[in-house]
Amino acid sequence: MKKHVRTKLRFMLCLALGILVVLPARMKVQAVEAYATVQGSVMAGTTSDLLKLSTQEGMMEIKIDKGTDASGCKVLLPGRNVGVSVNHGTDGYLHAVTITAGTQTQSVTLDSSTNLTVTGTINEKSDDSILYVNTAQGEMQIKLDPVTDMSGCSMLIVNKTYSITCARGTDAYLHAVSIADSVQANVASVSSTAVSSQSPSPENVVTAERSTVTGTVDSKTREDLLYLSTSYGEMQIVIDNNTDSRNGMFIMPGRTMIVSVYHGSDAYMHAAVIMGSKETVQPASVDTSSTSTVTGTVNARSNENMLYLQTQYGEMELKLDTVRSMTGYKVLTADRKVTVTCARGSDAYMHALDIAGN
């Protein structure tokens, strides 16, 4: 009888110990189980540890923890539509268990030979389609695509610094190829890894080692030689057939330019890529069935967005968002004579289609 009682006591003791071991583990699992999923768009003010979400029910504040699975949506910029599975925390806040984004498609082809790597801080103007990046050279606009590689980035939010590899797209804008977290506090560099083709294409692809400089165009600049005032002093940079100037063809005194340079066999520095400031705009619909051809000289106010052309009838303003060919020149300086084929756009502006140097 005593033996039977001792066996029963041992069994109950083991059972009690088992409950004490299993119960905390089960409670821990239940603490991260999502009890609801909400849909909404990211609001301004979102940080790496607090998601502000605009939903049909109103604004929600959801904490982001170390255990939050954001692999399905690392972009938490204003306007981004996301789905968040949440649970209640003991602090009274909702906590994000997983964050996901809807499926998107890529409609632009990127030219990998134009790759640039920039380090910069995402500023408040950024949204889920365009990144406004503060760099040492100024503000850059970089489009964000569904196929952008975010594997090196923990989470993309405003006011944090990242290293962004980007490339020129068929829409003429820079697109983010990959984004990685940066350990640098401030932006200080832009480096070029290759040079793109221009229409007409450069004769050769530049394979020499390159560096990137930023400076102001000096009035001594010619079509074949760029005088650039930089923090290191004045540089003389040769512009040749290999130079990609599609996004920096207006070399006007006082303009700030970013130039990827390399040493040539003639002991001069040569320009691999020249970049100016270009606005990201939605191209207008242009009626190419009814075109006009005009000849005139380039006004010094011209830039990558607008060509101011002085003709015998007065000054014309020609938008440059639908240019399809550029021939007979690499860069355009003030008073350069050109012939432009243009057409009327849905925005009432004339748009340049083809620009030929005379």
DRENDO-1510 file (C-alpha; in Angstrom, 1 decimal, always signed):
<recs>
REC; n; res; u; v; w
REC; 1; MET; +0.0; +0.0; +0.0 .
REC; 2; LYS; +2.8; +2.4; +0.9 .
REC; 3; LYS; +4.6; +1.5; -2.3 .
REC; 4; HIS; +1.4; +2.4; -4.3 .
REC; 5; VAL; +1.1; +5.8; -2.5 .
REC; 6; ARG; +4.8; +6.6; -3.1 .
REC; 7; THR; +4.4; +5.8; -6.9 .
REC; 8; LYS; +1.3; +8.0; -7.1 .
REC; 9; LEU; +3.1; +10.9; -5.4 .
REC; 10; ARG; +6.0; +10.6; -7.8 .
REC; 11; PHE; +3.6; +10.7; -10.7 .
REC; 12; MET; +1.9; +13.8; -9.4 .
REC; 13; LEU; +5.2; +15.6; -8.7 .
REC; 14; CYS; +6.4; +14.9; -12.3 .
REC; 15; LEU; +3.1; +16.1; -13.7 .
REC; 16; ALA; +3.4; +19.4; -11.7 .
REC; 17; LEU; +7.0; +19.9; -12.8 .
REC; 18; GLY; +6.0; +19.3; -16.4 .
REC; 19; ILE; +3.2; +21.9; -16.2 .
REC; 20; LEU; +5.7; +24.5; -14.7 .
REC; 21; VAL; +8.1; +23.9; -17.6 .
REC; 22; VAL; +5.6; +23.8; -20.5 .
REC; 23; LEU; +3.3; +26.7; -19.3 .
REC; 24; PRO; +5.8; +29.5; -19.7 .
REC; 25; ALA; +6.9; +28.2; -23.1 .
REC; 26; ARG; +3.3; +28.1; -24.3 .
REC; 27; MET; +2.7; +31.6; -22.9 .
REC; 28; LYS; +5.7; +32.9; -24.8 .
REC; 29; VAL; +4.4; +31.5; -28.1 .
REC; 30; GLN; +1.0; +33.0; -27.6 .
REC; 31; ALA; +2.6; +36.4; -26.9 .
REC; 32; VAL; +3.8; +36.7; -30.5 .
REC; 33; GLU; +0.7; +35.2; -32.2 .
REC; 34; ALA; -1.1; +37.8; -34.3 .
REC; 35; TYR; -4.7; +38.3; -33.4 .
REC; 36; ALA; -5.6; +40.7; -36.3 .
REC; 37; THR; -4.3; +42.0; -39.6 .
REC; 38; VAL; -4.8; +45.7; -40.6 .
REC; 39; GLN; -4.4; +47.4; -43.9 .
REC; 40; GLY; -3.3; +51.0; -44.4 .
REC; 41; SER; -0.7; +53.5; -45.7 .
REC; 42; VAL; +2.4; +54.6; -43.9 .
REC; 43; MET; +2.2; +58.1; -42.4 .
REC; 44; ALA; +4.9; +60.8; -41.9 .
REC; 45; GLY; +6.5; +60.4; -38.5 .
REC; 46; THR; +7.1; +56.7; -38.8 .
REC; 47; THR; +10.4; +55.6; -37.2 .
REC; 48; SER; +12.4; +52.4; -36.9 .
REC; 49; ASP; +10.5; +51.5; -33.8 .
REC; 50; LEU; +7.0; +53.0; -34.3 .
REC; 51; LEU; +4.8; +52.6; -37.4 .
REC; 52; LYS; +2.2; +55.3; -37.9 .
REC; 53; LEU; -0.5; +53.8; -40.1 .
REC; 54; SER; -3.5; +55.5; -41.8 .
REC; 55; THR; -6.4; +53.0; -42.0 .
REC; 56; GLN; -10.1; +53.2; -42.7 .
REC; 57; GLU; -10.7; +53.3; -39.0 .
REC; 58; GLY; -8.3; +56.1; -38.4 .
REC; 59; MET; -4.7; +56.5; -37.4 .
REC; 60; MET; -2.9; +53.6; -35.6 .
REC; 61; GLU; +0.4; +53.6; -33.8 .
REC; 62; ILE; +2.0; +50.1; -33.9 .
REC; 63; LYS; +5.3; +49.3; -32.3 .
REC; 64; ILE; +8.1; +47.6; -34.3 .
REC; 65; ASP; +10.1; +45.2; -32.3 .
REC; 66; LYS; +13.4; +43.3; -32.9 .
REC; 67; GLY; +11.2; +40.2; -33.6 .
REC; 68; THR; +9.0; +41.9; -36.1 .
REC; 69; ASP; +9.2; +40.2; -39.5 .
REC; 70; ALA; +9.5; +43.0; -42.1 .
REC; 71; SER; +11.1; +40.9; -44.8 .
REC; 72; GLY; +8.0; +41.2; -46.9 .
REC; 73; CYS; +8.1; +45.0; -46.8 .
REC; 74; LYS; +11.2; +46.9; -45.8 .
REC; 75; VAL; +10.0; +50.2; -47.3 .
REC; 76; LEU; +8.2; +52.2; -44.7 .
REC; 77; LEU; +8.0; +55.6; -46.4 .
REC; 78; PRO; +4.9; +57.9; -46.4 .
REC; 79; GLY; +2.2; +56.6; -48.8 .
REC; 80; ARG; +3.4; +53.0; -48.9 .
REC; 81; ASN; +0.4; +50.6; -48.6 .
REC; 82; VAL; +1.1; +47.8; -46.2 .
REC; 83; GLY; -0.6; +45.0; -44.3 .
REC; 84; VAL; +0.4; +44.5; -40.7 .
REC; 85; SER; -0.5; +41.5; -38.5 .
REC; 86; VAL; -0.6; +42.8; -34.9 .
REC; 87; ASN; -1.0; +41.6; -31.3 .
REC; 88; HIS; -1.5; +43.4; -28.0 .
REC; 89; GLY; +1.6; +44.0; -25.9 .
REC; 90; THR; +1.7; +44.3; -22.1 .
REC; 91; ASP; +2.6; +48.0; -22.5 .
REC; 92; GLY; -0.9; +48.8; -24.0 .
REC; 93; TYR; +0.5; +49.2; -27.5 .
REC; 94; LEU; -0.2; +47.1; -30.6 .
REC; 95; HIS; +2.9; +45.4; -31.8 .
REC; 96; ALA; +3.7; +44.4; -35.3 .
REC; 97; VAL; +4.3; +40.7; -35.9 .
REC; 98; THR; +4.7; +40.8; -39.7 .
REC; 99; ILE; +4.6; +43.6; -42.2 .
REC; 100; THR; +3.9; +42.9; -45.9 .
REC; 101; ALA; +3.3; +44.8; -49.1 .
REC; 102; GLY; +1.2; +44.1; -52.1 .
REC; 103; THR; +2.6; +42.8; -55.4 .
REC; 104; GLN; +3.9; +45.3; -57.9 .
REC; 105; THR; +5.3; +45.0; -61.4 .
REC; 106; GLN; +8.4; +46.6; -63.0 .
REC; 107; SER; +7.8; +48.6; -66.1 .
REC; 108; VAL; +11.2; +50.2; -66.7 .
REC; 109; THR; +14.3; +48.6; -68.1 .
REC; 110; LEU; +17.6; +49.6; -66.4 .
REC; 111; ASP; +21.0; +50.0; -68.0 .
REC; 112; SER; +23.4; +48.3; -65.7 .
REC; 113; SER; +26.4; +49.9; -67.4 .
REC; 114; THR; +25.3; +53.3; -65.8 .
REC; 115; ASN; +25.6; +52.1; -62.2 .
REC; 116; LEU; +26.3; +54.7; -59.6 .
REC; 117; THR; +26.7; +54.2; -55.8 .
REC; 118; VAL; +25.6; +57.1; -53.6 .
REC; 119; THR; +25.6; +57.4; -49.8 .
REC; 120; GLY; +22.9; +59.7; -48.5 .
REC; 121; THR; +20.1; +60.4; -46.1 .
REC; 122; ILE; +16.4; +59.9; -47.0 .
REC; 123; ASN; +14.6; +63.2; -46.5 .
REC; 124; GLU; +11.0; +64.0; -45.7 .
REC; 125; LYS; +9.9; +64.6; -49.2 .
REC; 126; SER; +10.4; +60.9; -50.1 .
REC; 127; ASP; +7.5; +58.5; -50.6 .
REC; 128; ASP; +7.1; +54.9; -51.7 .
REC; 129; SER; +7.9; +55.7; -55.4 .
REC; 130; ILE; +10.6; +58.4; -55.3 .
REC; 131; LEU; +13.5; +58.8; -52.8 .
REC; 132; TYR; +14.8; +62.3; -52.2 .
REC; 133; VAL; +18.4; +61.7; -51.0 .
REC; 134; ASN; +20.5; +64.3; -49.3 .
REC; 135; THR; +24.1; +63.8; -50.5 .
REC; 136; ALA; +27.3; +65.9; -50.2 .
REC; 137; GLN; +26.7; +67.0; -53.8 .
REC; 138; GLY; +23.1; +68.1; -53.1 .
REC; 139; GLU; +19.7; +66.4; -53.3 .
REC; 140; MET; +19.2; +63.5; -55.7 .
REC; 141; GLN; +15.9; +62.0; -56.8 .
REC; 142; ILE; +16.0; +58.2; -57.2 .
REC; 143; LYS; +13.0; +56.1; -58.2 .
REC; 144; LEU; +12.2; +53.1; -56.0 .
REC; 145; ASP; +11.1; +49.9; -57.9 .
REC; 146; PRO; +9.4; +46.7; -56.8 .
REC; 147; VAL; +12.6; +44.8; -57.8 .
REC; 148; THR; +15.0; +47.0; -55.8 .
REC; 149; ASP; +17.2; +44.7; -53.8 .
REC; 150; MET; +16.6; +45.5; -50.1 .
REC; 151; SER; +18.5; +42.5; -48.7 .
REC; 152; GLY; +21.2; +44.7; -47.2 .
REC; 153; CYS; +18.7; +47.1; -45.6 .
REC; 154; SER; +17.0; +46.4; -42.3 .
REC; 155; MET; +14.2; +48.9; -43.0 .
REC; 156; LEU; +13.9; +52.0; -45.2 .
REC; 157; ILE; +12.7; +55.0; -43.3 .
REC; 158; VAL; +13.0; +58.8; -43.4 .
REC; 159; ASN; +16.1; +60.5; -41.8 .
REC; 160; LYS; +18.3; +57.4; -42.0 .
REC; 161; THR; +21.5; +57.1; -44.1 .
REC; 162; TYR; +21.9; +54.4; -46.7 .
REC; 163; SER; +24.2; +53.3; -49.5 .
REC; 164; ILE; +22.2; +53.2; -52.7 .
REC; 165; THR; +23.3; +51.6; -56.0 .
REC; 166; CYS; +21.3; +53.1; -58.8 .
REC; 167; ALA; +21.2; +52.9; -62.6 .
REC; 168; ARG; +19.6; +54.9; -65.4 .
REC; 169; GLY; +16.3; +53.6; -66.7 .
REC; 170; THR; +14.6; +53.7; -70.1 .
REC; 171; ASP; +12.6; +56.7; -68.7 .
REC; 172; ALA; +15.9; +58.6; -68.3 .
REC; 173; TYR; +15.7; +58.7; -64.5 .
REC; 174; LEU; +17.9; +57.1; -61.9 .
REC; 175; HIS; +16.4; +53.9; -60.3 .
REC; 176; ALA; +17.5; +52.2; -57.1 .
REC; 177; VAL; +19.1; +48.8; -57.9 .
REC; 178; SER; +20.0; +48.0; -54.3 .
REC; 179; ILE; +19.9; +49.7; -51.0 .
REC; 180; ALA; +22.0; +48.8; -47.9 .
REC; 181; ASP; +22.3; +50.2; -44.4 .
REC; 182; SER; +25.2; +52.7; -44.1 .
REC; 183; VAL; +27.4; +53.0; -41.0 .
REC; 184; GLN; +28.3; +56.6; -42.1 .
REC; 185; ALA; +26.5; +59.4; -40.3 .
REC; 186; ASN; +26.8; +61.8; -43.2 .
REC; 187; VAL; +27.0; +61.6; -47.0 .
REC; 188; ALA; +30.4; +62.2; -48.5 .
REC; 189; SER; +30.7; +60.3; -51.7 .
REC; 190; VAL; +29.3; +59.4; -55.1 .
REC; 191; SER; +31.2; +56.8; -57.1 .
REC; 192; SER; +30.7; +55.5; -60.6 .
REC; 193; THR; +31.3; +51.9; -61.6 .
REC; 194; ALA; +30.7; +52.2; -65.3 .
REC; 195; VAL; +29.7; +54.5; -68.1 .
REC; 196; SER; +26.6; +54.3; -70.1 .
REC; 197; SER; +25.9; +54.6; -73.8 .
REC; 198; GLN; +24.5; +57.8; -75.4 .
REC; 199; SER; +22.5; +58.2; -78.5 .
REC; 200; PRO; +24.7; +58.0; -80.6 .
REC; 201; SER; +26.6; +55.6; -78.4 .
REC; 202; PRO; +30.1; +56.3; -77.1 .
REC; 203; GLU; +32.7; +54.6; -79.2 .
REC; 204; ASN; +34.0; +52.5; -76.4 .
REC; 205; VAL; +33.1; +51.5; -72.8 .
REC; 206; VAL; +35.4; +53.1; -70.3 .
REC; 207; THR; +37.1; +50.5; -68.2 .
REC; 208; ALA; +39.7; +52.7; -66.5 .
REC; 209; GLU; +39.5; +53.3; -62.7 .
REC; 210; ARG; +37.3; +56.3; -62.0 .
REC; 211; SER; +36.6; +58.7; -59.2 .
REC; 212; THR; +33.8; +61.3; -58.9 .
REC; 213; VAL; +34.1; +65.0; -58.4 .
REC; 214; THR; +31.6; +67.8; -57.9 .
REC; 215; GLY; +32.1; +71.4; -59.0 .
REC; 216; THR; +30.9; +74.5; -60.7 .
REC; 217; VAL; +31.3; +75.1; -64.4 .
REC; 218; ASP; +33.7; +77.9; -65.2 .
REC; 219; SER; +33.2; +80.3; -68.1 .
REC; 220; LYS; +36.3; +79.1; -69.9 .
REC; 221; THR; +34.5; +75.8; -70.6 .
REC; 222; ARG; +34.4; +74.6; -74.2 .
REC; 223; GLU; +32.5; +71.8; -75.9 .
REC; 224; ASP; +35.6; +69.6; -75.7 .
REC; 225; LEU; +37.1; +70.8; -72.4 .
REC; 226; LEU; +35.2; +71.3; -69.1 .
REC; 227; TYR; +36.7; +73.7; -66.6 .
REC; 228; LEU; +35.3; +72.7; -63.2 .
REC; 229; SER; +35.9; +74.6; -60.0 .
REC; 230; THR; +36.0; +72.1; -57.2 .
REC; 231; SER; +37.1; +72.0; -53.5 .
REC; 232; TYR; +40.5; +70.7; -54.8 .
REC; 233; GLY; +40.9; +73.6; -57.2 .
REC; 234; GLU; +40.1; +74.0; -60.9 .
REC; 235; MET; +40.1; +70.9; -63.0 .
REC; 236; GLN; +40.4; +70.6; -66.7 .
REC; 237; ILE; +38.4; +67.6; -67.9 .
REC; 238; VAL; +38.3; +66.4; -71.5 .
REC; 239; ILE; +34.9; +65.6; -73.1 .
REC; 240; ASP; +35.3; +63.0; -75.8 .
REC; 241; ASN; +33.4; +60.4; -77.7 .
REC; 242; ASN; +33.2; +58.0; -74.7 .
REC; 243; THR; +31.6; +60.6; -72.4 .
REC; 244; ASP; +28.0; +59.9; -71.4 .
REC; 245; SER; +26.5; +63.3; -71.2 .
REC; 246; ARG; +22.8; +62.4; -71.6 .
REC; 247; ASN; +22.0; +63.7; -68.1 .
REC; 248; GLY; +24.4; +66.6; -68.1 .
REC; 249; MET; +24.6; +68.1; -71.6 .
REC; 250; PHE; +24.0; +71.7; -70.7 .
REC; 251; ILE; +27.4; +72.9; -69.5 .
REC; 252; MET; +26.7; +76.5; -68.5 .
REC; 253; PRO; +28.8; +78.8; -66.3 .
REC; 254; GLY; +27.8; +78.6; -62.6 .
REC; 255; ARG; +26.0; +75.3; -62.9 .
REC; 256; THR; +26.9; +72.5; -60.4 .
REC; 257; MET; +27.8; +69.2; -62.1 .
REC; 258; ILE; +28.8; +65.7; -60.9 .
REC; 259; VAL; +31.5; +64.2; -63.1 .
REC; 260; SER; +32.9; +60.7; -63.1 .
REC; 261; VAL; +36.5; +61.1; -64.3 .
REC; 262; TYR; +39.5; +58.9; -65.2 .
REC; 263; HIS; +43.1; +59.4; -66.3 .
REC; 264; GLY; +43.6; +59.3; -70.1 .
REC; 265; SER; +46.7; +58.3; -71.9 .
REC; 266; ASP; +47.2; +62.0; -72.8 .
REC; 267; ALA; +47.7; +62.8; -69.1 .
REC; 268; TYR; +44.4; +64.7; -69.0 .
REC; 269; MET; +41.5; +63.8; -66.8 .
REC; 270; HIS; +38.6; +62.6; -69.1 .
REC; 271; ALA; +34.9; +62.6; -68.3 .
REC; 272; ALA; +33.2; +59.2; -68.2 .
REC; 273; VAL; +29.8; +60.5; -67.0 .
REC; 274; ILE; +28.5; +64.0; -66.6 .
REC; 275; MET; +25.4; +64.6; -64.5 .
REC; 276; GLY; +23.3; +67.7; -63.8 .
REC; 277; SER; +20.2; +68.2; -61.8 .
REC; 278; LYS; +17.0; +66.8; -63.5 .
REC; 279; GLU; +13.5; +67.0; -62.2 .
REC; 280; THR; +11.4; +63.8; -61.9 .
REC; 281; VAL; +8.2; +64.5; -63.8 .
REC; 282; GLN; +5.5; +62.6; -65.5 .
REC; 283; PRO; +6.1; +62.9; -69.2 .
REC; 284; ALA; +3.3; +64.6; -71.1 .
REC; 285; SER; +1.5; +63.1; -74.1 .
REC; 286; VAL; +3.1; +64.5; -77.2 .
REC; 287; ASP; +1.4; +64.6; -80.7 .
REC; 288; THR; +4.3; +63.3; -82.8 .
REC; 289; SER; +2.1; +63.3; -85.9 .
REC; 290; SER; +2.4; +67.0; -86.2 .
REC; 291; THR; +6.0; +68.2; -85.7 .
REC; 292; SER; +7.9; +71.4; -86.4 .
REC; 293; THR; +11.6; +72.0; -87.0 .
REC; 294; VAL; +13.3; +75.2; -85.7 .
REC; 295; THR; +16.9; +76.4; -85.7 .
REC; 296; GLY; +18.4; +78.7; -83.1 .
REC; 297; THR; +21.0; +79.2; -80.4 .
REC; 298; VAL; +21.1; +77.8; -76.9 .
REC; 299; ASN; +20.4; +80.3; -74.1 .
REC; 300; ALA; +22.6; +80.1; -71.0 .
REC; 301; ARG; +19.5; +79.5; -68.9 .
REC; 302; SER; +19.0; +76.1; -70.4 .
REC; 303; ASN; +19.2; +73.0; -68.2 .
REC; 304; GLU; +18.3; +69.3; -68.3 .
REC; 305; ASN; +14.6; +70.1; -67.9 .
REC; 306; MET; +14.1; +72.9; -70.4 .
REC; 307; LEU; +15.9; +74.2; -73.5 .
REC; 308; TYR; +15.6; +77.9; -74.0 .
REC; 309; LEU; +16.2; +78.4; -77.7 .
REC; 310; GLN; +16.8; +81.8; -79.2 .
REC; 311; THR; +15.3; +81.9; -82.8 .
REC; 312; GLN; +14.7; +84.7; -85.3 .
REC; 313; TYR; +11.1; +84.8; -84.1 .
REC; 314; GLY; +12.0; +85.1; -80.4 .
REC; 315; GLU; +12.8; +82.8; -77.5 .
REC; 316; MET; +11.2; +79.3; -77.4 .
REC; 317; GLU; +10.8; +77.1; -74.3 .
REC; 318; LEU; +11.2; +73.5; -75.2 .
REC; 319; LYS; +10.7; +70.7; -72.6 .
REC; 320; LEU; +13.2; +67.9; -72.6 .
REC; 321; ASP; +11.2; +65.0; -71.1 .
REC; 322; THR; +10.6; +63.2; -74.4 .
REC; 323; VAL; +13.9; +63.6; -76.3 .
REC; 324; ARG; +14.5; +60.6; -78.5 .
REC; 325; SER; +17.8; +61.5; -80.2 .
REC; 326; MET; +20.8; +63.9; -79.8 .
REC; 327; THR; +23.3; +64.1; -82.6 .
REC; 328; GLY; +26.3; +66.2; -83.6 .
REC; 329; TYR; +27.4; +67.1; -80.0 .
REC; 330; LYS; +28.3; +65.8; -76.6 .
REC; 331; VAL; +27.5; +68.9; -74.6 .
REC; 332; LEU; +25.7; +72.2; -75.3 .
REC; 333; THR; +27.2; +75.5; -74.3 .
REC; 334; ALA; +25.7; +79.0; -74.4 .
REC; 335; ASP; +25.2; +80.3; -78.0 .
REC; 336; ARG; +25.6; +76.8; -79.5 .
REC; 337; LYS; +23.5; +76.6; -82.7 .
REC; 338; VAL; +21.2; +73.6; -82.9 .
REC; 339; THR; +18.2; +72.4; -85.0 .
REC; 340; VAL; +15.3; +71.0; -83.0 .
REC; 341; THR; +12.4; +68.8; -84.1 .
REC; 342; CYS; +9.5; +69.5; -81.7 .
REC; 343; ALA; +5.9; +68.8; -81.1 .
REC; 344; ARG; +3.0; +70.1; -78.9 .
REC; 345; GLY; +2.3; +68.3; -75.7 .
REC; 346; SER; -0.8; +67.7; -73.7 .
REC; 347; ASP; +0.5; +70.3; -71.2 .
REC; 348; ALA; +0.5; +73.0; -73.9 .
REC; 349; TYR; +4.3; +73.2; -74.0 .
REC; 350; MET; +6.4; +72.4; -77.0 .
REC; 351; HIS; +8.6; +69.3; -76.4 .
REC; 352; ALA; +11.9; +68.6; -78.1 .
REC; 353; LEU; +12.0; +65.3; -79.9 .
REC; 354; ASP; +15.3; +65.4; -81.8 .
REC; 355; ILE; +18.2; +67.8; -81.2 .
REC; 356; ALA; +21.0; +68.1; -83.8 .
REC; 357; GLY; +24.1; +70.3; -83.5 .
REC; 358; ASN; +24.9; +72.5; -86.5 .
</recs>
